[in-house]
Amino acid sequence: MTKKRKLILAICITLSVAILATSLYLFLHVLPEYKKQREWQLAVQQYYQNKVATYEQENKLYEDYEVDVAFLGDSLTDGYDLAQYYPQFKTVNRGIGGDTTFGLEQRLQVSAYDLKPKVVVMLIGANNFKTMFENYENIVKGLKTNLPDTKLVLLSLTSMSMNWGRNNELACFNNVKIKIIAEKYGCEYVDLFTPLFDFEANELRAEYTVDGGHFTAQGYEVLTQTITPVLETLLSKYPPQTKKSRSKQQKKQPLWKIPQRLFSFNQICLRAIQ
Protein backbone atom coordinates (compact mmCIF):
# COMPACT_ATOMS: atom_id res chain seq x y z
CA MET A 1 0.00 0.00 0.00
CA THR A 2 1.39 3.35 -1.02
CA LYS A 3 1.86 6.22 1.40
CA LYS A 4 -0.87 8.14 -0.38
CA ARG A 5 -3.38 5.34 0.14
CA LYS A 6 -2.35 4.96 3.76
CA LEU A 7 -2.89 8.68 4.28
CA ILE A 8 -6.31 8.56 2.65
CA LEU A 9 -7.26 5.53 4.75
CA ALA A 10 -6.12 7.25 7.94
CA ILE A 11 -8.16 10.35 7.07
CA CYS A 12 -11.23 8.25 6.38
CA ILE A 13 -10.88 6.39 9.66
CA THR A 14 -10.40 9.65 11.56
CA LEU A 15 -13.49 11.18 9.93
CA SER A 16 -15.53 8.08 10.67
CA VAL A 17 -14.52 8.14 14.31
CA ALA A 18 -15.31 11.86 14.54
CA ILE A 19 -18.73 11.36 12.95
CA LEU A 20 -19.47 8.45 15.30
CA ALA A 21 -18.38 10.43 18.35
CA THR A 22 -20.51 13.42 17.28
CA SER A 23 -23.50 11.16 16.70
CA LEU A 24 -23.12 9.55 20.10
CA TYR A 25 -22.85 12.96 21.76
CA LEU A 26 -25.97 14.18 19.99
CA PHE A 27 -27.86 11.04 20.89
CA LEU A 28 -26.76 10.89 24.52
CA HIS A 29 -26.68 14.58 25.43
CA VAL A 30 -28.15 17.03 22.93
CA LEU A 31 -31.33 15.18 22.01
CA PRO A 32 -32.36 14.41 25.61
CA GLU A 33 -31.73 18.03 26.56
CA TYR A 34 -33.76 19.23 23.58
CA LYS A 35 -36.57 16.85 24.55
CA LYS A 36 -36.42 18.11 28.11
CA GLN A 37 -36.60 21.74 26.98
CA ARG A 38 -39.46 20.93 24.62
CA GLU A 39 -41.42 19.22 27.39
CA TRP A 40 -40.80 22.26 29.58
CA GLN A 41 -42.07 24.63 26.89
CA LEU A 42 -45.20 22.55 26.32
CA ALA A 43 -45.88 22.34 30.07
CA VAL A 44 -45.54 26.11 30.46
CA GLN A 45 -47.77 26.69 27.43
CA GLN A 46 -50.43 24.37 28.85
CA TYR A 47 -50.19 26.06 32.24
CA TYR A 48 -50.59 29.47 30.57
CA GLN A 49 -53.70 28.31 28.70
CA ASN A 50 -55.23 26.79 31.83
CA LYS A 51 -54.68 30.00 33.76
CA VAL A 52 -56.23 32.18 31.07
CA ALA A 53 -59.25 29.85 30.89
CA THR A 54 -59.63 30.16 34.66
CA TYR A 55 -59.50 33.96 34.43
CA GLU A 56 -62.30 33.96 31.88
CA GLN A 57 -64.52 32.11 34.34
CA GLU A 58 -63.45 34.22 37.31
CA ASN A 59 -64.36 37.43 35.48
CA LYS A 60 -68.02 36.34 35.48
CA LEU A 61 -68.04 36.46 39.27
CA TYR A 62 -67.43 40.20 39.52
CA GLU A 63 -69.22 43.40 38.60
CA ASP A 64 -67.21 46.21 37.06
CA TYR A 65 -64.96 47.83 39.68
CA GLU A 66 -66.02 45.34 42.33
CA VAL A 67 -62.44 44.09 42.59
CA ASP A 68 -60.16 46.47 44.46
CA VAL A 69 -56.83 45.31 43.08
CA ALA A 70 -55.71 43.02 40.26
CA PHE A 71 -52.07 41.94 40.34
CA LEU A 72 -50.56 41.25 36.92
CA GLY A 73 -47.21 39.51 36.48
CA ASP A 74 -45.14 36.35 36.26
CA SER A 75 -44.17 33.73 38.86
CA LEU A 76 -43.43 36.36 41.53
CA THR A 77 -47.10 37.35 41.33
CA ASP A 78 -48.35 33.82 40.70
CA GLY A 79 -46.83 32.70 44.00
CA TYR A 80 -48.14 35.70 45.94
CA ASP A 81 -50.88 34.68 48.41
CA LEU A 82 -52.94 37.84 48.08
CA ALA A 83 -55.72 36.71 50.41
CA GLN A 84 -53.16 36.24 53.17
CA TYR A 85 -51.25 39.47 52.64
CA TYR A 86 -54.12 41.78 51.65
CA PRO A 87 -57.19 40.63 53.63
CA GLN A 88 -58.46 44.22 53.75
CA PHE A 89 -58.87 44.36 49.96
CA LYS A 90 -60.77 42.34 47.40
CA THR A 91 -57.93 41.11 45.20
CA VAL A 92 -57.42 38.83 42.21
CA ASN A 93 -54.16 37.24 41.17
CA ARG A 94 -53.42 37.43 37.45
CA GLY A 95 -49.83 36.21 37.58
CA ILE A 96 -48.60 33.37 35.38
CA GLY A 97 -45.30 31.67 36.14
CA GLY A 98 -42.78 32.00 33.33
CA ASP A 99 -44.66 34.86 31.66
CA THR A 100 -42.99 37.74 29.83
CA THR A 101 -44.11 41.19 28.73
CA PHE A 102 -45.16 39.62 25.43
CA GLY A 103 -47.32 36.97 27.06
CA LEU A 104 -48.90 39.52 29.37
CA GLU A 105 -49.79 41.84 26.51
CA GLN A 106 -51.56 39.00 24.71
CA ARG A 107 -53.80 38.28 27.70
CA LEU A 108 -54.66 41.80 28.84
CA GLN A 109 -58.26 41.47 27.65
CA VAL A 110 -58.93 38.56 29.98
CA SER A 111 -56.52 39.50 32.75
CA ALA A 112 -57.59 43.13 33.14
CA TYR A 113 -59.92 44.72 30.57
CA ASP A 114 -62.85 42.36 31.13
CA LEU A 115 -62.36 42.43 34.90
CA LYS A 116 -62.25 46.23 35.35
CA PRO A 117 -60.60 46.46 38.78
CA LYS A 118 -60.19 49.71 40.67
CA VAL A 119 -56.39 49.31 40.72
CA VAL A 120 -53.97 47.29 38.60
CA VAL A 121 -50.55 46.45 40.07
CA MET A 122 -48.04 45.24 37.47
CA LEU A 123 -44.71 43.46 38.02
CA ILE A 124 -43.34 42.05 34.76
CA GLY A 125 -40.07 41.76 32.85
CA ALA A 126 -37.86 39.42 34.90
CA ASN A 127 -38.17 36.68 32.28
CA ASN A 128 -37.17 38.94 29.38
CA PHE A 129 -34.89 41.63 30.80
CA LYS A 130 -33.28 42.47 27.48
CA THR A 131 -36.46 42.69 25.42
CA MET A 132 -39.06 43.89 27.93
CA PHE A 133 -39.15 47.44 26.61
CA GLU A 134 -40.08 46.32 23.13
CA ASN A 135 -43.68 46.34 24.38
CA TYR A 136 -43.70 47.43 28.05
CA GLU A 137 -44.95 50.89 27.15
CA ASN A 138 -47.60 49.36 24.88
CA ILE A 139 -48.95 47.43 27.86
CA VAL A 140 -49.19 50.63 29.90
CA LYS A 141 -50.89 52.51 27.06
CA GLY A 142 -53.34 49.65 26.60
CA LEU A 143 -54.27 49.64 30.28
CA LYS A 144 -54.66 53.41 30.39
CA THR A 145 -56.79 53.46 27.23
CA ASN A 146 -59.06 50.50 27.99
CA LEU A 147 -59.36 51.13 31.73
CA PRO A 148 -59.57 54.93 32.10
CA ASP A 149 -61.17 54.66 35.56
CA THR A 150 -58.55 52.22 36.85
CA LYS A 151 -55.44 53.38 38.70
CA LEU A 152 -52.20 51.79 37.55
CA VAL A 153 -49.24 50.93 39.80
CA LEU A 154 -45.95 49.93 38.15
CA LEU A 155 -43.63 47.91 40.37
CA SER A 156 -39.89 47.97 39.81
CA LEU A 157 -37.98 44.81 39.04
CA THR A 158 -36.72 43.24 42.24
CA SER A 159 -33.15 42.69 43.37
CA MET A 160 -31.79 39.15 42.97
CA SER A 161 -28.99 36.85 44.11
CA MET A 162 -27.25 33.56 43.25
CA ASN A 163 -27.43 32.86 39.50
CA TRP A 164 -30.11 35.49 39.12
CA GLY A 165 -27.85 38.09 40.72
CA ARG A 166 -25.96 38.72 37.47
CA ASN A 167 -29.05 40.62 36.32
CA ASN A 168 -29.04 43.15 39.16
CA GLU A 169 -27.24 45.85 37.18
CA LEU A 170 -29.59 45.46 34.24
CA ALA A 171 -32.57 45.45 36.61
CA CYS A 172 -31.45 48.82 38.02
CA PHE A 173 -31.12 50.23 34.53
CA ASN A 174 -34.55 48.92 33.54
CA ASN A 175 -36.11 50.31 36.71
CA VAL A 176 -35.09 53.81 35.65
CA LYS A 177 -37.01 53.26 32.41
CA ILE A 178 -40.04 51.91 34.27
CA LYS A 179 -40.08 55.00 36.47
CA ILE A 180 -39.87 57.29 33.43
CA ILE A 181 -42.81 55.46 31.82
CA ALA A 182 -44.78 55.71 35.07
CA GLU A 183 -44.26 59.47 35.18
CA LYS A 184 -45.11 59.83 31.49
CA TYR A 185 -48.51 58.12 31.86
CA GLY A 186 -49.42 59.33 35.34
CA CYS A 187 -48.94 55.95 37.04
CA GLU A 188 -47.71 55.21 40.54
CA TYR A 189 -44.18 53.80 40.69
CA VAL A 190 -43.08 51.59 43.59
CA ASP A 191 -39.43 50.69 44.18
CA LEU A 192 -39.12 47.05 45.27
CA PHE A 193 -35.43 46.72 44.46
CA THR A 194 -34.10 48.80 47.36
CA PRO A 195 -36.06 47.38 50.33
CA LEU A 196 -35.09 43.84 49.29
CA PHE A 197 -31.41 44.62 48.67
CA ASP A 198 -28.51 43.77 50.98
CA PHE A 199 -26.03 46.60 50.41
CA GLU A 200 -23.21 44.73 52.15
CA ALA A 201 -23.60 41.54 50.11
CA ASN A 202 -24.58 43.53 47.02
CA GLU A 203 -27.52 41.25 46.29
CA LEU A 204 -30.99 40.23 47.43
CA ARG A 205 -31.05 39.47 51.15
CA ALA A 206 -30.66 35.74 51.75
CA GLU A 207 -33.65 35.50 54.09
CA TYR A 208 -35.95 36.89 51.41
CA THR A 209 -35.36 34.29 48.70
CA VAL A 210 -35.55 30.56 48.07
CA ASP A 211 -33.41 30.48 44.93
CA GLY A 212 -32.14 33.98 44.30
CA GLY A 213 -35.11 35.04 42.21
CA HIS A 214 -38.26 33.91 44.03
CA PHE A 215 -39.40 34.93 47.49
CA THR A 216 -39.81 33.40 50.91
CA ALA A 217 -42.68 34.43 53.17
CA GLN A 218 -40.38 37.12 54.59
CA GLY A 219 -39.71 38.44 51.11
CA TYR A 220 -43.40 38.68 50.33
CA GLU A 221 -43.94 40.44 53.64
CA VAL A 222 -41.49 43.15 52.54
CA LEU A 223 -43.35 43.49 49.23
CA THR A 224 -46.65 43.80 51.06
CA GLN A 225 -45.38 46.45 53.48
CA THR A 226 -44.01 48.45 50.55
CA ILE A 227 -47.08 48.21 48.30
CA THR A 228 -49.90 48.51 50.88
CA PRO A 229 -49.58 52.26 51.63
CA VAL A 230 -49.86 53.06 47.92
CA LEU A 231 -52.98 50.92 47.57
CA GLU A 232 -54.58 52.46 50.64
CA THR A 233 -54.03 55.95 49.24
CA LEU A 234 -55.37 55.12 45.78
CA LEU A 235 -58.44 53.25 47.02
CA SER A 236 -59.29 55.95 49.55
CA LYS A 237 -59.55 58.44 46.69
CA TYR A 238 -61.37 56.12 44.31
CA PRO A 239 -64.59 57.80 43.13
CA PRO A 240 -67.57 55.58 44.02
CA GLN A 241 -69.58 56.86 41.05
CA THR A 242 -67.34 55.01 38.62
CA LYS A 243 -68.68 51.67 39.74
CA LYS A 244 -70.76 50.41 36.85
CA SER A 245 -72.79 47.32 36.16
CA ARG A 246 -72.07 45.25 33.13
CA SER A 247 -74.66 45.24 30.41
CA LYS A 248 -73.54 41.77 29.41
CA GLN A 249 -73.07 40.49 32.96
CA GLN A 250 -74.41 36.99 33.38
CA LYS A 251 -75.59 35.47 36.60
CA LYS A 252 -72.69 34.78 38.91
CA GLN A 253 -71.61 31.18 38.72
CA PRO A 254 -70.61 29.13 41.74
CA LEU A 255 -66.92 28.68 42.34
CA TRP A 256 -67.11 24.95 41.72
CA LYS A 257 -67.75 25.64 38.03
CA ILE A 258 -64.43 27.38 37.59
CA PRO A 259 -61.96 24.99 35.89
CA GLN A 260 -59.34 23.87 38.34
CA ARG A 261 -55.65 24.25 37.43
CA LEU A 262 -54.12 20.92 36.54
CA PHE A 263 -50.72 21.80 37.96
CA SER A 264 -49.14 24.59 39.89
CA PHE A 265 -46.22 26.29 38.19
CA ASN A 266 -43.84 24.79 40.75
CA GLN A 267 -45.13 21.32 39.90
CA ILE A 268 -44.44 21.97 36.24
CA CYS A 269 -40.88 23.00 37.10
CA LEU A 270 -40.37 19.78 39.05
CA ARG A 271 -41.82 17.63 36.26
CA ALA A 272 -39.58 19.32 33.71
CA ILE A 273 -36.37 18.47 35.56
CA GLN A 274 -37.20 14.89 36.39
C-alpha positions as CSV (number, residue, x, y, z in Angstrom):
1,M,0.0,0.0,0.0
2,T,1.4,3.3,-1.0
3,K,1.9,6.2,1.4
4,K,-0.9,8.1,-0.4
5,R,-3.4,5.3,0.1
6,K,-2.3,5.0,3.8
7,L,-2.9,8.7,4.3
8,I,-6.3,8.6,2.6
9,L,-7.3,5.5,4.7
10,A,-6.1,7.3,7.9
11,I,-8.2,10.3,7.1
12,C,-11.2,8.3,6.4
13,I,-10.9,6.4,9.7
14,T,-10.4,9.6,11.6
15,L,-13.5,11.2,9.9
16,S,-15.5,8.1,10.7
17,V,-14.5,8.1,14.3
18,A,-15.3,11.9,14.5
19,I,-18.7,11.4,13.0
20,L,-19.5,8.4,15.3
21,A,-18.4,10.4,18.3
22,T,-20.5,13.4,17.3
23,S,-23.5,11.2,16.7
24,L,-23.1,9.6,20.1
25,Y,-22.8,13.0,21.8
26,L,-26.0,14.2,20.0
27,F,-27.9,11.0,20.9
28,L,-26.8,10.9,24.5
29,H,-26.7,14.6,25.4
30,V,-28.1,17.0,22.9
31,L,-31.3,15.2,22.0
32,P,-32.4,14.4,25.6
33,E,-31.7,18.0,26.6
34,Y,-33.8,19.2,23.6
35,K,-36.6,16.9,24.6
36,K,-36.4,18.1,28.1
37,Q,-36.6,21.7,27.0
38,R,-39.5,20.9,24.6
39,E,-41.4,19.2,27.4
40,W,-40.8,22.3,29.6
41,Q,-42.1,24.6,26.9
42,L,-45.2,22.5,26.3
43,A,-45.9,22.3,30.1
44,V,-45.5,26.1,30.5
45,Q,-47.8,26.7,27.4
46,Q,-50.4,24.4,28.8
47,Y,-50.2,26.1,32.2
48,Y,-50.6,29.5,30.6
49,Q,-53.7,28.3,28.7
50,N,-55.2,26.8,31.8
51,K,-54.7,30.0,33.8
52,V,-56.2,32.2,31.1
53,A,-59.3,29.9,30.9
54,T,-59.6,30.2,34.7
55,Y,-59.5,34.0,34.4
56,E,-62.3,34.0,31.9
57,Q,-64.5,32.1,34.3
58,E,-63.5,34.2,37.3
59,N,-64.4,37.4,35.5
60,K,-68.0,36.3,35.5
61,L,-68.0,36.5,39.3
62,Y,-67.4,40.2,39.5
63,E,-69.2,43.4,38.6
64,D,-67.2,46.2,37.1
65,Y,-65.0,47.8,39.7
66,E,-66.0,45.3,42.3
67,V,-62.4,44.1,42.6
68,D,-60.2,46.5,44.5
69,V,-56.8,45.3,43.1
70,A,-55.7,43.0,40.3
71,F,-52.1,41.9,40.3
72,L,-50.6,41.3,36.9
73,G,-47.2,39.5,36.5
74,D,-45.1,36.4,36.3
75,S,-44.2,33.7,38.9
76,L,-43.4,36.4,41.5
77,T,-47.1,37.4,41.3
78,D,-48.3,33.8,40.7
79,G,-46.8,32.7,44.0
80,Y,-48.1,35.7,45.9
81,D,-50.9,34.7,48.4
82,L,-52.9,37.8,48.1
83,A,-55.7,36.7,50.4
84,Q,-53.2,36.2,53.2
85,Y,-51.2,39.5,52.6
86,Y,-54.1,41.8,51.7
87,P,-57.2,40.6,53.6
88,Q,-58.5,44.2,53.8
89,F,-58.9,44.4,50.0
90,K,-60.8,42.3,47.4
91,T,-57.9,41.1,45.2
92,V,-57.4,38.8,42.2
93,N,-54.2,37.2,41.2
94,R,-53.4,37.4,37.5
95,G,-49.8,36.2,37.6
96,I,-48.6,33.4,35.4
97,G,-45.3,31.7,36.1
98,G,-42.8,32.0,33.3
99,D,-44.7,34.9,31.7
100,T,-43.0,37.7,29.8
101,T,-44.1,41.2,28.7
102,F,-45.2,39.6,25.4
103,G,-47.3,37.0,27.1
104,L,-48.9,39.5,29.4
105,E,-49.8,41.8,26.5
106,Q,-51.6,39.0,24.7
107,R,-53.8,38.3,27.7
108,L,-54.7,41.8,28.8
109,Q,-58.3,41.5,27.7
110,V,-58.9,38.6,30.0
111,S,-56.5,39.5,32.7
112,A,-57.6,43.1,33.1
113,Y,-59.9,44.7,30.6
114,D,-62.8,42.4,31.1
115,L,-62.4,42.4,34.9
116,K,-62.2,46.2,35.3
117,P,-60.6,46.5,38.8
118,K,-60.2,49.7,40.7
119,V,-56.4,49.3,40.7
120,V,-54.0,47.3,38.6
121,V,-50.6,46.4,40.1
122,M,-48.0,45.2,37.5
123,L,-44.7,43.5,38.0
124,I,-43.3,42.0,34.8
125,G,-40.1,41.8,32.9
126,A,-37.9,39.4,34.9
127,N,-38.2,36.7,32.3
128,N,-37.2,38.9,29.4
129,F,-34.9,41.6,30.8
130,K,-33.3,42.5,27.5
131,T,-36.5,42.7,25.4
132,M,-39.1,43.9,27.9
133,F,-39.2,47.4,26.6
134,E,-40.1,46.3,23.1
135,N,-43.7,46.3,24.4
136,Y,-43.7,47.4,28.0
137,E,-45.0,50.9,27.2
138,N,-47.6,49.4,24.9
139,I,-49.0,47.4,27.9
140,V,-49.2,50.6,29.9
141,K,-50.9,52.5,27.1
142,G,-53.3,49.6,26.6
143,L,-54.3,49.6,30.3
144,K,-54.7,53.4,30.4
145,T,-56.8,53.5,27.2
146,N,-59.1,50.5,28.0
147,L,-59.4,51.1,31.7
148,P,-59.6,54.9,32.1
149,D,-61.2,54.7,35.6
150,T,-58.5,52.2,36.8
151,K,-55.4,53.4,38.7
152,L,-52.2,51.8,37.5
153,V,-49.2,50.9,39.8
154,L,-45.9,49.9,38.1
155,L,-43.6,47.9,40.4
156,S,-39.9,48.0,39.8
157,L,-38.0,44.8,39.0
158,T,-36.7,43.2,42.2
159,S,-33.2,42.7,43.4
160,M,-31.8,39.2,43.0
161,S,-29.0,36.8,44.1
162,M,-27.2,33.6,43.3
163,N,-27.4,32.9,39.5
164,W,-30.1,35.5,39.1
165,G,-27.9,38.1,40.7
166,R,-26.0,38.7,37.5
167,N,-29.1,40.6,36.3
168,N,-29.0,43.2,39.2
169,E,-27.2,45.9,37.2
170,L,-29.6,45.5,34.2
171,A,-32.6,45.5,36.6
172,C,-31.5,48.8,38.0
173,F,-31.1,50.2,34.5
174,N,-34.5,48.9,33.5
175,N,-36.1,50.3,36.7
176,V,-35.1,53.8,35.7
177,K,-37.0,53.3,32.4
178,I,-40.0,51.9,34.3
179,K,-40.1,55.0,36.5
180,I,-39.9,57.3,33.4
181,I,-42.8,55.5,31.8
182,A,-44.8,55.7,35.1
183,E,-44.3,59.5,35.2
184,K,-45.1,59.8,31.5
185,Y,-48.5,58.1,31.9
186,G,-49.4,59.3,35.3
187,C,-48.9,56.0,37.0
188,E,-47.7,55.2,40.5
189,Y,-44.2,53.8,40.7
190,V,-43.1,51.6,43.6
191,D,-39.4,50.7,44.2
192,L,-39.1,47.1,45.3
193,F,-35.4,46.7,44.5
194,T,-34.1,48.8,47.4
195,P,-36.1,47.4,50.3
196,L,-35.1,43.8,49.3
197,F,-31.4,44.6,48.7
198,D,-28.5,43.8,51.0
199,F,-26.0,46.6,50.4
200,E,-23.2,44.7,52.2
201,A,-23.6,41.5,50.1
202,N,-24.6,43.5,47.0
203,E,-27.5,41.3,46.3
204,L,-31.0,40.2,47.4
205,R,-31.1,39.5,51.2
206,A,-30.7,35.7,51.7
207,E,-33.6,35.5,54.1
208,Y,-36.0,36.9,51.4
209,T,-35.4,34.3,48.7
210,V,-35.6,30.6,48.1
211,D,-33.4,30.5,44.9
212,G,-32.1,34.0,44.3
213,G,-35.1,35.0,42.2
214,H,-38.3,33.9,44.0
215,F,-39.4,34.9,47.5
216,T,-39.8,33.4,50.9
217,A,-42.7,34.4,53.2
218,Q,-40.4,37.1,54.6
219,G,-39.7,38.4,51.1
220,Y,-43.4,38.7,50.3
221,E,-43.9,40.4,53.6
222,V,-41.5,43.2,52.5
223,L,-43.4,43.5,49.2
224,T,-46.7,43.8,51.1
225,Q,-45.4,46.5,53.5
226,T,-44.0,48.4,50.5
227,I,-47.1,48.2,48.3
228,T,-49.9,48.5,50.9
229,P,-49.6,52.3,51.6
230,V,-49.9,53.1,47.9
231,L,-53.0,50.9,47.6
232,E,-54.6,52.5,50.6
233,T,-54.0,55.9,49.2
234,L,-55.4,55.1,45.8
235,L,-58.4,53.3,47.0
236,S,-59.3,55.9,49.6
237,K,-59.6,58.4,46.7
238,Y,-61.4,56.1,44.3
239,P,-64.6,57.8,43.1
240,P,-67.6,55.6,44.0
241,Q,-69.6,56.9,41.0
242,T,-67.3,55.0,38.6
243,K,-68.7,51.7,39.7
244,K,-70.8,50.4,36.8
245,S,-72.8,47.3,36.2
246,R,-72.1,45.2,33.1
247,S,-74.7,45.2,30.4
248,K,-73.5,41.8,29.4
249,Q,-73.1,40.5,33.0
250,Q,-74.4,37.0,33.4
251,K,-75.6,35.5,36.6
252,K,-72.7,34.8,38.9
253,Q,-71.6,31.2,38.7
254,P,-70.6,29.1,41.7
255,L,-66.9,28.7,42.3
256,W,-67.1,25.0,41.7
257,K,-67.8,25.6,38.0
258,I,-64.4,27.4,37.6
259,P,-62.0,25.0,35.9
260,Q,-59.3,23.9,38.3
261,R,-55.6,24.2,37.4
262,L,-54.1,20.9,36.5
263,F,-50.7,21.8,38.0
264,S,-49.1,24.6,39.9
265,F,-46.2,26.3,38.2
266,N,-43.8,24.8,40.7
267,Q,-45.1,21.3,39.9
268,I,-44.4,22.0,36.2
269,C,-40.9,23.0,37.1
270,L,-40.4,19.8,39.1
271,R,-41.8,17.6,36.3
272,A,-39.6,19.3,33.7
273,I,-36.4,18.5,35.6
274,Q,-37.2,14.9,36.4
